[in-house]
């Protein structure tokens, strides 16, 4: 479905025609590589003078072949050298594709383990291109990091595990980048089932008949207007000696028109990404199973299309969720929380040690935090902090927001147990509070509102245009941290 760049480590460099060489510097004085790694006869005395700049400083013949070389400073003011390197690698890959070069050669000191890992991420995620529907597809570009020595077993293991996570992140991006006439609840459930089994998950799919028997009235209500009926995908993974049981739940609205509370045309753009939560949690579950982390994992992805038709649910409908709680529909465009309500109830029934849900839930969260930062709510402050730190380490930013209980008053209804939307302000908070009603007080719970980075079309750091697969890397890192505690 997509083209991406491969990454390898090399202990020496042999030039090939068209190579692009990249020499990273921490600043104008400190290179990130040893002088001993420099190819003989290549002079590197023209160093960029501005922070964060890439300068192409040599182009010509070397050892009988044409090459191009760049110096790249990593001292950008507001980001770390590792984050800067990811962006430089992605930029060099764009140059390589433009010049039809087959390789980018990156020179790094062997002790710069963090930068080596960042280079691999820049290659595998920054080199991603969704090109399934292009007649002329770009050729994949290899990124090679030349360190001067062979990697030790620990680094090789780390890079292999990182590669597994990046591969699943790119699969999640593939799913999200597909057009809505290709991906719908039925086809996505089938894809999740196939990919999950390959990763080591035990996967079951509930169709509309099973959903009816299981009293999933909210998921059925949201999906009943579409010709592609709703689905619930449930994946299970259990290590031989699991240290913790975690449930992941992800919103999977394969296209959100807003229903009868119809979104304007401009707001419908990008609504194929409204299954960003489902893609993140299911991709994370597959990565966790493939890595054989010592946990028990339950992943649930409710899938539906929110479409206008003569069968679609209506404003002022009252629906009964699996929990028995009734909900008055004040806005058909607040559908994600409805399908999550049934899935969260099932998650609680599985008695996990904690639950994490992810959803492109509210525009209000984007207003509060912008497009690059996701909101996080939780009933356990330690878990909120641990997840936020995992996100920072993974290069995904989450910011804690309050579960302000007085706002629960906004969700009160007269002829039903609650409404599905609150007042004009604080919409991300009232969305989180709505979900909280379907998680028992004894189970620690985190809610990730990823509406900003989960839907963002424009580039985010080293990630190019289109889907980002946001949240997947953090979820894997978080589960790993819980398993090692």
N, C-alpha and C positions, 0 to 999 in steps of 0.2 A: 504493500500500500504506500510505502514511503521510501525515500532514500536517505541514508545517514552515513556518517563518516566512521570508519574504523579507527582504532587506536592501538599502537604497539609500542613497546619499549625496545630500544636498540642500544648496544654498547659502543657502536661506532657508526660513522657516516660514510657511505659511498654515494657520490653524486649521480643523479639521473637527470636527463634533459627535462627542463621545465620545473625543477624543484623550487619551492618557496621556503627559504630558511628564515626562522624567527628567533631572534636573540632577545630574551626578556631581561630587563633591568629593574631592580627595585626603585632606583632613582637614577640621576645622571652620573652617579659615581659607582654604584654597586651592582654588578651583573649577577644574574641568577644562575650563572653557569661558570665553569672553570675555563680559564684561558686555554687549558690543554685540550678542550673539546673543539676549539676553533679549527676549521679545515685549513691546512697549510696553504698560504698564499692568499687567503681572504682577509682583507684588512677591515677591522671593525673600529675605526677611530672616529666615525661620525655618529655621535650619540644624540638622541633627541633632547631638546632643551625645555620643552613644555611638559607639564605633568600629564600623564595619561595618554601621551601621543604615540602614534605609530608612524615611523618614518621608513620609507623604502630608500635605503642608502647605497645599494649596490645592485647593478644589473649588468650582465654581460656574460663573458665566458669564464668558466672555471673547469679545469681538467677536461677541456674539450667539449663541454656541454653548456647550454644556456641555463642560468639560474637567476633567481631574484632573492634578495635578502632584505630583511626588515629588522629594525630595532624597536622594541616596545617597552615603554616605561609602565610600571605597575603602581605608581604612587598617586593614583587618583584620590581626591580629597575625601570623598564620602563612602568609599567602598574598600574592602580589603584587597591585598595583592592577589589572593586566590580568585576572588570574584572578578577582579580586573583581568586576570589571565584568561578566565573563561570567555570573556568578551573579546579579548584579542585573538584567541584561537578561532572563535566564530567569525570574526572579521577577516582573518586570514583565509578561512575556508571560502568566504564569499569571493575574495580576490582570486583564489585558486580556481573556482568554478568559472569566473569571468575569463580567466586566462587559459582555461581548459588544462590546468595543471593537475597531475595525478597525486602529488604528495605535498604535504606541509611538514617540514622538519623543524622541530622545536628543540632547542638546546637548553638543558637544565642540569643543575648539579644533582648528583644522586641523593644527597641528604635532604633535598627539598621535597620531601614526601607529599606535603600538602599541595604543593604546586603541581606535582605529577598527577595527583588525583584530580585536581582542578582542570588540568589539560585534558584528561580523559573525558570529563564531563563536558567541557567545551566542545570536544570533538563529537561525542555521541549525541548530546542534546542540542548543542549549538549548530551541529552539522545536519540536523534533521530538516527534510523537505517533504511535504506531502505532495506527491506528484502523480498519483494514480490516474488522474484525468487529463494529464498533459500528454500531448502527442510526442513532444520532444522532451525527454527526461534528462536531468543532469547526471553526469557520471559521478559515482561515489569517489570521494577524495580520502586518502589515507593520511592520518596524522601519526607521525612517529616522534617520540621523545628520545633524544640522544643524551644519555647520561654518562657514558664512558665506562660503565661497568654493568654486569648482569644484576638484575634485581634479586633481592633475597626472597625467601619463601613467604615471609610475612607480607611484604608489599604485593607480591603476585596474588596472594589470597585476597587481600583487600581490594585490589583492582578487579579481580574476578567477581567478587560480590557486588562491587559498585556497578560493574557492567550489567549484571543481572537486573539490578534495580532500574538502570537507565533503559534497558530493553523493554521492560514492562511499562515504564513511563512513556516511551515512544509508541507502544501499542495503545495506551490510553489516548494519546494524541491522535493516532490514526482513527480510532473510534469516534472521537469528537469532531474531527475534521471532515468526516464523511457527510454528504448532504442528507437532508431528512428523507428524501425519496429512496435512500439506500439503507439507512439505519432507522428502525422503528422498534417498538417493544418486542415484537416476535423475533425479528432477525437479531437484535442485540442479545436477547436471552439465549438464542442458539449459539451465538458467538461466545458469550460468557461461559456457557456450558462446555463448549469444546476447548477453549483456552484454559479454563479452570482445571479440567481433567488432566490436560497436558502438564500443568504446573504441579499437580499433586493434590488438588482439592476434590472432595466429594461434592458434586453439584446436583441439585434438584431444581426443577422449574415448576411453579404453580401457574396453571393457565386460568382462564376466567371461571371455569367450572369449579376448580379447586379453590380459587379465591372466594367464590360464593359459599362453598361448604365451610371454609375457614373464617367466615364472617368478616372479610376484609372490605367492609363497605366503603371506606374512604378511597382506597385505591381503585375499586370498581367504579365509583362515582366519577372520579377524574377522568378515567380512561374510557368511559362508555360512549362518548361522542365520536370516537375514532373508529375507522374500519379495521385498524390494527389493534386488537384488544390488549389490555394490560397484562403484565407478567410480574411475578416475583421470583427472583433468582436467589437461591440460598446455597452458599458454599460453606463447607466444613473442612477444617484441617486440624489434625491432632498429632503432635509429636509423641514419641514413645513415653517421655517423662515431661509433660507440660508443666511449666512453672506458674502459668497464669492463664486464665480464660478471658479473651477479649472479644467483644462483638463490635463489628464495623457496619455502619448503615449508611447508604448513599442515595441521595435523590437522583432518580433517573427519568426526567421528563425529556423524551427524545426530541420533541419540539413543543414549544410553548407559544401558542397564539394569544394566550390570555383568556381563551374561551369567550363567553358572551360579554365579559368585561374586556373587550378586544384591545390588544396593544396597537398603537399607531404603527404604520409601516416601518419607520426608522427603528422603533423599539423591538420589532420582531427580528431585525438583523442580529445574528449571533445567538438566536434562541435554540439553534441546534446544539449549542454548548450547555444547555440547561440540564444535561445529564452529567455535568462535570463531577458531581459528588459520587455518582455511581461508578464512573470510569476510574476515579481516584481510589476508592475503597476496594473495588474488585481487582484493579491492577496491583494495589498494595498487597492484597491477600494472596494473589498469585506469586508475587515476589517473595513473600514471607514463606509460602509453602516451598517454592523452589530453593530458597536458602536453608530450608529445614530448621527454622528457628524453634527453640524449645518452648512452644506455646500451644495452647488450644485456641482456635480461631473460628468464629462464626461471622460470615459476611452476608448481608442482606441488601439487595438492590431492587426496590420497587420501580417498575418501568411503566410509563404511560405516555400517551400523546394528549395534550390539552387542546382539543380541536372544537370548532364551532360546527354543530350539525343539529338535525332534528332530534337526536338522541342525547345531546350533550347535557351535562348538569347545569342548573340554572342558579342565578342569584336568588337567595331566600330559600333554596332547598335545605332540608334538614337531613343529614346523613348519620348513620350509626357506624361508628368505628369498631374494630375488633375488640377493643377494650370495653365496649358497651356505652362509652361516652358518646353523646349526641352532639353534633356540630351544625350550627346554622351557617350557611354559606353567604357571607356578606360580599365576597369578591371571588369570582371564579379564577382570577389571576393570582390568588394566594393558594395555589394548588399543591405546591411542593410540600408544604407542611402537612397537608392532608395525607398524601401517600406515605410520608415518613411516619405519621402517627401509627398506622397499622404495622409498619415494619419495626418501629421501636417497641411496640407491644410484644411482638414475637421475640425480639431480642431480649427483653426482660424475662420472658418465659423460659429462655435458655439458661438463665441464672449465671451470667458472666460475672467476672470480677470488676469489669468496667465496660462502658459503652462509649463509642465515639461515632458521631454522625457527621457527615459532610454534605453540604448543599449550597448550590448557587441560589440562596434563598431570597435575599432582599436587596433592592436598589438602595435602601436606606443605609446599608452597610457600606456601599460604595461612596455615598455622600459623606459618611463619617470618616472613612479611612482611605479613600481613593482607590485606584484600580490595582495598585501593586500589593496591597496589604489585606489579609483576611482577618475577620473578627473571630475571636474564640470566647465561648462562654463555658462555664463549668460549675459543678457542685462540689468540686474538690480542688482547693487552691494549689495543692502540691502537684496534682496532675496537670493543671493549667500551666504552671510554671515549667514543669518537665516537658510538656508538649511544645511550648513556646521556644524553649532552649533547643529542642530537637529541630524545630523549624529553622531557627537561626543557623544551626550547624549545617542544615541541608540547603541553605540559601533560599528558604521560603519564609516570608515574614508573617507572623500572626500577632495580633494585638488584643489583650484581654478587654472585654466589655462586660458591663454589670448585668446580672440577673436581678433587676430592680423589681421586687415583688409587688409594690403598690401599683405598678402598671398592669398587673393581672386583672385589675378592675375593668380595664378597657375591653377585655375578652368576654365579659359577662353578657349573656343573652337572656331574653325573657321566656321564650318557649323552647329553648334547647339548653344543654349543659354549658355550652360556650359558643362563641363566634370564631370564625377563622381569621379575623383581622382586627387590629386595634384602631387607634386614632391616627391623626395625621402625622404626629411626630413620634420618634423613637421606634420606627417600624422594625428595625433589626432586633431590638430588645423584645418587643411584643411577639415577634416571630419565634424567638428562642423560648419565651415563656409559654407560648402555645405548645411547643414540643415537650417542654418540661412536664406537662400534665400527663404524658404517656410513659414517663420513666418513674419507677418507684423511688422513694426517698432513700432506700438502702443501697442502691446501686450507683456508684460514682459515674458521672456522665459528662462528656464534653460535646459541645456543639460547635462546628466550624462553619461559619458563614463565609463562603469563598466566592461570593458573587462578583467581587472585583477581579482578582487575578484568574479566577476560574472561567471568566467569560471574555477577558481582554483579548482583542484581536491583534493589536499592535505589539511590537516586540517588548519583551520583559527581560532586561538584562541580556544574557547570551541566548535566550530563547527567541526565535524569530516570530514572524507573523503566524497567526492561527492558534490552535489549541496549545495550552501549556502543560496539561496533565497536572495542574497545581494540586499540591497536598499529598500526592502519592509518596514522594521521597520522605516527607516528614512523617507520614504514617508508619513507614517501614522503620525509620530511625527510632520513633517513639516506642513501637512494639519491641524493637531490639533492646532498648533501654529498660523497659519493664521486665523483659525476660532475664536480663543480666543483674537485676537489682537483688 
